[in-house]
């Protein structure tokens, strides 16, 4: 199955380079290119890409607002957004993740890492390694405030699913979940899949954010 990709960057040289790299892969295909966020939103409607590779700092509309519009409602059918950034977990990346992005890739890293990131995001897997996820959590706990009362969305989850969500929010991989809960790896994957469906989240990155929004995990 070919993964369709929309490339968004205000620098034409980078747009061309990224597009050429992506199109050279048998399982990836560029279906559009945009130089600003507003055009990116339009092309998402026109082309329905699987993944949007999104720069942050752009004219007309920045990548954060474009991401927010593209992922509005957290629909499972919405494209997954992969943020391109110069600085690892800078403020713009944090805001983009809150806006609905599924992960990020550094422009300074080898280009083959971008290809791997696109495939990972398209599959709905955790793009962020546990160590990076924990850094995201540490950043979020400095900003987040627990809700004044429990969120009713938690009532959709069983006690075990709430436990799993809490562990995911602390950066555990599926293998670590299985070991911690003393269950098989397929069972751990099934728990995560059911939580994603019940909460309408697209991937594990969004589950981390939701765990804090729902008050299941709080800043300490």
N, C-alpha and C positions, 0 to 999 in steps of 0.2 A: 504494500500500500504506500502510495506516494504522499508525503507530507507537504502541504502547500504553505508557502511562507510569504508574508508581506514584510518588506524591508523599509524601515523608516529612519532616516537620518538627514540632517540638514546639509551635510557635506556630500556633494555629488561623488567625490572620489571614493569615500567610504561606502556609499550606497552601491556604486559599481563594483567595488572590490568584494563586498559581502555577497552581492547577488551572483557574481561570477563563481565564487567559492561554493555557494549553496547549489547553484544549477549544475555544477560539475558532479554532484553526488546522484547516484541512481535513485535513491529513495526520497530526495528532496527536490522541490520545484518552486521557484519564485513566481508568484502570480501578480505581483505589483510592487511598485516602489513609490515612496512619498518623501517629500522634503520638509513636511511639517505635520503637526498633530491633527489639524483639521482635515487635511487631505487623507491622512491615515484612516480617520473615522469613516470618511466617505468610501474609501476603497474596501474597508472591511465589509460594508453593506453590499458593495458591488461584486466583490470577489470571494467572500466567505473563506478566508484563509484559516488554516488550522493553528498557525502560530504567527504572532506579530513580533518581529525583532525591532524593539523601540528605543530610540535615543531619548534622552531626557530633555536636554537644553536645546530647544528649537524655537523658531519664530512662529507667529500667528497663534499657535496653540502648543504648549509644551507637552512632553510625554506623559506627565502625571495626569493632566486633565484628559488627554486622549485615552489613556489607560482606563480612567474612571468611566468614561462614556462607553468604551468598547466592552467593558466587563460589567456594566450596570446590571444589577439584579442577581449577579453571580450565576447567570444561566449556564447550565452545563454545555449548551450549544455555542456559547461565546468562545471566540478564539482565546488561546492562552497567550499571555504577553510576557515576552522575555526582554527585560530591560538591559540596555547597553550602557555601561557607565565607565568613567575614567577612574573614579575613586571607589575602593572597596567599602560598601555599606556606608556611603555618605548620606547626608540628610535627604537628598533627592531619592535615593534608592529606598530608604525607609518609607517615605511618603508614597512612592510608587507601589510598594508592596501593600500598604494599607488601601491604596486605590484599587487593588485587584490584580496586580501583576503576580505571576507565578514564580518568578525568580529573576536572577540577574547574571550577566556575564561581563567580565572586565575587557575593555578594548585593548588593554595592554598584554593580555594573555595570548598564547598561540591560537591561530585561527581555527585549528582543528577542535579546540575546546568549544568554540561557538557552535560547530556542527553537532558535537555531543550534547551541548545544552539544548539545542533545538529539538533533538530527538527525545531527550529526557522529558522536557516540558510537554511535548506533543503526546507522550505516553501517559501523562498525568502523574508521573512518579515524582519523588522528592528531588528537585534539582539541587537544593542546598544540602551539603554534607552535614552530618550531625553537629560537627564543631562550628560550622557557619550558622546553622540554625540556632544553636545556643547563643551565639553572639547577637543574632537578631532578637532573641528573647531578652537578653540582657539590655539591649537598647530599648526594647518595647516596654520593659518593666520600669524604666526610668520615666516613661511618658504616660503609661496607661493608668486609669483609675477604675477600680471595681464598680460595677453598676450598683445603684442604691437598693435594688431588689433583684431576686433571681430572674433570669431570662426564661420565658416559657418555652423557648426552643429546646432547652435542656430536657424538658419533659418527654421529648421524642426519643431520647436515648435511654437505654437500660443502664443499670448501675455499672455493669461491666464495660459498656460502651463509653460511659463517662470516664471510667478509669483509663481506658485505652486512649481516649482523646487527651486526657491530662498527660499521659506518657508521651504521646506524639508531640504535644506542646513543649515538652522538655527535651525534644530533639532525638528521641529514640527511633531507630530504624525498625523495619519489620522484624529483622532477625533479633534485635534487642528486645522488641516487644514479646516475641515468642519465648525468649529465655526468661524474661522477667515474670511473665504470666504463666510460665510452665505449660505452654500450649505449642502445637505444631506451627510451622511457618505458614502453611495455607490457612490455618485458623486465624492467625494474626492478620493476614492479608484480608480475610473475609470481614473481620471486625472493622478494619479501616475502611473498606469499601462500603459497608453499610452506613458508617458514620458520614462518609462523604455524600452518600445519597440522601440520608435523612436531613442533613444540614444544607444541602444544595451547594456544597463546595466543590471546586474543580480539582483541587490537589492538596497535598499535605501542607504546603506553605500557607494556604488559606485556612487550613485547620488550626495552625499555630495562632494566627490572628484571631480566629473565631473563639478559640479557647479563652482568650483574654476578654474579648467583647462579651462573651457569655458569663464571665465571672467565675468560670471553672478553675482558672489559674489566675492568681493575683500577684501583683508586685509586692515584694517583701523588703 
